[in-house]
Amino acid sequence: MPDIVSLKLLGVAGALSYAVARFATKAGIIGYRRYILVSVPVSGMPDMPRGFSTRPLAANELRAHVIDVPEATQNDRFAQGLTCLGAFNPKGALVGVTWVGSSDFTENEIRVRFALPQNAGWDCGLWIAPRYRLGRAFAALWSGTADWMRENGCDRSISWIADYNLPSLLSHRRMGADTIAYLTAFRFLRWQYVAQGKPRLLRVDARYPAKLDLNTVGAN
C-alpha cells in the first residue's frame, strides 16, 4: 500500500487508479489497467557505468538465465521482433534485461497494438535482479537502450507505465520524459473496453487487437 507521501505525489487520479486495480485483481472476473505512455529522449538517458556493458541476448541464451519473466512472454516478445538487451556487471554477471524494438508492438497485458511515431522506438519489460536493484544496473540498461536506439535511427523511446507506479514515473521524469498519452482498459469476462483504442470494445480472444496510433493520440 502506498504511503501518505506517495499518495500525495500520485495525486487523486493515481491513488484512485491504484485502489481500483487492486480491487479488480481480487475480484478476478474483471480487470482494470490505466497506463501513462511516456517518450524518453535518447539525449536524457544515462552514460554507461564504468565496467558495465550491454548486448543483445538470443532466446536460447536468455533461457539459460533465471529471470522473473514467463517463458511465454519471452517467446511472444521475440516473435514480435523485439530485441532483448542484457546488462552485465564488471564481473560478467547478468544484472538485468530490457526489451527494445522499432516497429509496432502488441502488449500482452492488454489486447492493444501500438503504432509507433516516426523516429521512435519502444521499450518494455525492464527487469533487474533483486540483488542488483540498488546498484547501477538501471543506468546500464538505459545506456544500452540509448545505444540501440541510435543504431536503429531512433531519437526517443516510448514506454508504458502503470499510473500508480511512482518509482518508475519518477525515474523516467529524471530522464526528461514527456507524457504523450493515457490508456485506460477495462475487462469483464472475455470483453475488453479500451477508451483510446480502435475498436474500443472487443473480445480478448479476438484475432486482432485494438490499435492505438501514437502518431495521432495526445495526452488527455
C-alpha positions as CSV (number, residue, x, y, z in Angstrom):
1,M,0.0,0.0,0.0
2,P,1.5,3.4,-0.9
3,D,2.4,5.6,2.0
4,I,1.0,9.1,2.5
5,V,3.9,10.8,0.7
6,S,3.5,8.6,-2.3
7,L,-0.3,9.2,-2.4
8,K,0.3,12.9,-2.4
9,L,2.8,12.6,-5.3
10,L,0.5,10.3,-7.3
11,G,-2.5,12.7,-6.9
12,V,-6.1,11.7,-6.7
13,A,-6.2,10.0,-10.1
14,G,-3.2,7.8,-9.4
15,A,-4.3,6.9,-5.9
16,L,-7.8,6.0,-7.2
17,S,-6.3,4.0,-10.1
18,Y,-4.2,2.0,-7.6
19,A,-7.3,1.2,-5.5
20,V,-9.4,0.2,-8.5
21,A,-6.6,-2.0,-9.9
22,R,-6.2,-3.8,-6.6
23,F,-10.0,-4.4,-6.3
24,A,-10.2,-5.7,-9.9
25,T,-7.3,-8.1,-9.3
26,K,-9.0,-9.5,-6.2
27,A,-12.4,-9.8,-8.0
28,G,-10.9,-11.9,-10.8
29,I,-13.7,-11.7,-13.3
30,I,-13.0,-8.0,-14.0
31,G,-9.8,-6.3,-15.0
32,Y,-8.6,-2.7,-14.9
33,R,-5.4,-1.1,-16.3
34,R,-4.5,2.6,-16.6
35,Y,-1.2,3.4,-18.2
36,I,0.8,6.5,-18.9
37,L,2.7,6.4,-22.1
38,V,5.9,8.5,-22.0
39,S,8.5,9.4,-24.5
40,V,12.1,9.5,-23.2
41,P,14.7,11.3,-25.4
42,V,17.9,9.5,-26.1
43,S,19.8,12.6,-25.0
44,G,18.3,12.2,-21.5
45,M,19.4,8.6,-21.0
46,P,22.5,8.0,-18.7
47,D,26.0,7.1,-19.7
48,M,27.2,3.5,-19.3
49,P,28.6,2.9,-15.7
50,R,32.3,2.0,-15.7
51,G,32.9,-1.7,-16.1
52,F,29.3,-2.4,-17.2
53,S,28.2,-3.5,-20.7
54,T,25.0,-4.5,-22.6
55,R,24.5,-6.7,-25.5
56,P,21.6,-8.5,-27.3
57,L,20.6,-11.9,-25.9
58,A,19.2,-14.6,-28.2
59,A,16.3,-16.7,-27.0
60,N,18.4,-19.7,-26.1
61,E,21.0,-17.7,-24.2
62,L,18.2,-15.9,-22.3
63,R,16.7,-19.2,-21.2
64,A,20.0,-20.1,-19.6
65,H,19.4,-17.4,-17.0
66,V,16.7,-17.2,-14.3
67,I,14.6,-14.1,-14.8
68,D,11.2,-13.1,-13.5
69,V,9.6,-13.1,-16.9
70,P,7.4,-16.1,-18.0
71,E,8.8,-18.0,-20.9
72,A,5.6,-17.5,-22.9
73,T,6.1,-13.7,-22.5
74,Q,9.7,-14.0,-23.7
75,N,8.6,-16.1,-26.7
76,D,5.9,-13.5,-27.6
77,R,8.4,-10.6,-27.5
78,F,10.9,-12.4,-29.6
79,A,8.2,-13.4,-32.1
80,Q,7.2,-9.7,-32.5
81,G,10.8,-8.9,-33.4
82,L,11.8,-7.2,-30.1
83,T,15.5,-7.3,-29.1
84,C,16.3,-8.4,-25.5
85,L,19.2,-6.4,-24.1
86,G,21.1,-7.9,-21.2
87,A,23.2,-5.8,-18.9
88,F,26.4,-7.3,-17.3
89,N,28.4,-6.0,-14.3
90,P,32.2,-5.8,-14.2
91,K,32.3,-9.5,-13.1
92,G,30.3,-10.6,-16.1
93,A,27.1,-11.4,-14.2
94,L,23.8,-10.7,-15.8
95,V,22.2,-7.9,-13.7
96,G,19.1,-7.2,-15.8
97,V,17.3,-7.2,-19.1
98,T,15.1,-4.9,-21.1
99,W,13.3,-5.2,-24.5
100,V,13.5,-2.8,-27.3
101,G,12.1,-2.5,-30.8
102,S,11.4,-0.1,-33.6
103,S,8.1,-1.4,-35.1
104,D,4.5,-1.7,-34.0
105,F,4.1,-3.7,-30.8
106,T,1.2,-5.7,-29.2
107,E,1.2,-5.5,-25.4
108,N,0.5,-8.9,-23.8
109,E,-1.1,-7.5,-20.6
110,I,-3.9,-5.9,-22.7
111,R,-5.1,-6.5,-26.2
112,V,-3.7,-3.3,-27.7
113,R,-1.3,-2.8,-30.6
114,F,0.7,0.3,-30.5
115,A,1.7,2.1,-33.7
116,L,4.9,4.0,-33.1
117,P,5.6,7.5,-34.3
118,Q,8.4,8.1,-36.8
119,N,12.0,8.0,-35.3
120,A,10.7,6.5,-32.1
121,G,11.5,3.1,-30.6
122,W,9.7,1.0,-28.0
123,D,11.0,-0.3,-24.6
124,C,9.2,-2.6,-22.2
125,G,9.7,-5.3,-19.6
126,L,12.7,-3.8,-17.8
127,W,13.8,-6.3,-15.2
128,I,16.7,-6.1,-12.7
129,A,17.7,-9.0,-10.5
130,P,16.7,-8.2,-6.8
131,R,20.3,-8.2,-5.5
132,Y,21.3,-5.5,-8.0
133,R,18.4,-3.1,-7.8
134,L,20.2,-0.7,-5.6
135,G,23.3,-0.6,-7.9
136,R,24.0,0.7,-11.4
137,A,22.0,-1.9,-13.3
138,F,19.3,0.6,-14.2
139,A,21.7,3.1,-15.6
140,A,23.4,0.3,-17.6
141,L,20.2,-0.9,-19.2
142,W,19.1,2.6,-20.1
143,S,22.6,3.4,-21.6
144,G,22.3,0.2,-23.6
145,T,18.8,1.3,-24.7
146,A,20.2,4.6,-25.9
147,D,22.9,2.9,-27.9
148,W,20.4,0.6,-29.5
149,M,18.0,3.5,-30.4
150,R,20.8,5.5,-32.0
151,E,21.9,2.4,-34.1
152,N,18.4,2.0,-35.3
153,G,17.7,5.6,-36.2
154,C,15.5,6.4,-33.2
155,D,15.9,9.6,-31.1
156,R,13.5,8.6,-28.4
157,S,11.9,5.6,-26.8
158,I,8.3,5.1,-25.7
159,S,7.4,3.3,-22.5
160,W,4.1,2.4,-20.8
161,I,3.9,2.7,-17.1
162,A,1.1,1.9,-14.7
163,D,-0.1,5.3,-13.5
164,Y,0.4,4.4,-9.8
165,N,4.0,3.1,-10.3
166,L,5.6,6.1,-8.7
167,P,9.3,4.9,-8.7
168,S,9.1,4.3,-12.5
169,L,7.3,7.5,-13.2
170,L,10.0,9.5,-11.2
171,S,12.9,7.7,-12.9
172,H,11.5,8.4,-16.3
173,R,10.9,12.0,-15.4
174,R,14.5,12.4,-14.4
175,M,15.5,11.4,-17.9
176,G,13.3,14.1,-19.3
177,A,10.3,12.0,-20.2
178,D,7.2,13.7,-21.8
179,T,3.7,12.3,-21.3
180,I,2.2,11.6,-24.7
181,A,-0.9,9.7,-23.9
182,Y,-3.0,7.9,-21.3
183,L,-4.5,4.4,-21.9
184,T,-7.4,3.0,-19.8
185,A,-8.6,-0.5,-20.3
186,F,-11.5,-2.4,-18.6
187,R,-12.2,-6.1,-18.9
188,F,-15.3,-8.0,-17.9
189,L,-15.0,-11.8,-18.5
190,R,-13.9,-12.1,-22.2
191,W,-14.8,-8.5,-23.2
192,Q,-12.4,-5.6,-23.1
193,Y,-13.1,-1.9,-23.4
194,V,-10.1,0.4,-24.3
195,A,-11.0,4.1,-24.0
196,Q,-8.4,5.2,-26.6
197,G,-8.2,2.2,-28.9
198,K,-10.0,1.3,-32.1
199,P,-12.2,-0.6,-31.8
200,R,-12.9,0.3,-28.3
201,L,-14.8,-2.8,-27.4
202,L,-13.6,-6.3,-28.4
203,R,-13.3,-9.9,-27.1
204,V,-10.0,-10.6,-25.6
205,D,-9.7,-13.7,-27.7
206,A,-10.4,-11.9,-30.9
207,R,-8.0,-12.5,-33.7
208,Y,-7.0,-8.8,-34.0
209,P,-6.3,-6.5,-31.0
210,A,-7.4,-2.9,-30.6
211,K,-5.0,-0.4,-32.1
212,L,-3.6,2.8,-30.6
213,D,-1.9,5.1,-33.1
214,L,0.7,7.1,-31.2
215,N,1.2,9.4,-34.2
216,T,-2.2,11.0,-33.6
217,V,-3.1,10.4,-30.0
218,G,-2.3,13.1,-27.4
219,A,-2.3,13.4,-23.7
220,N,-5.7,13.9,-22.2
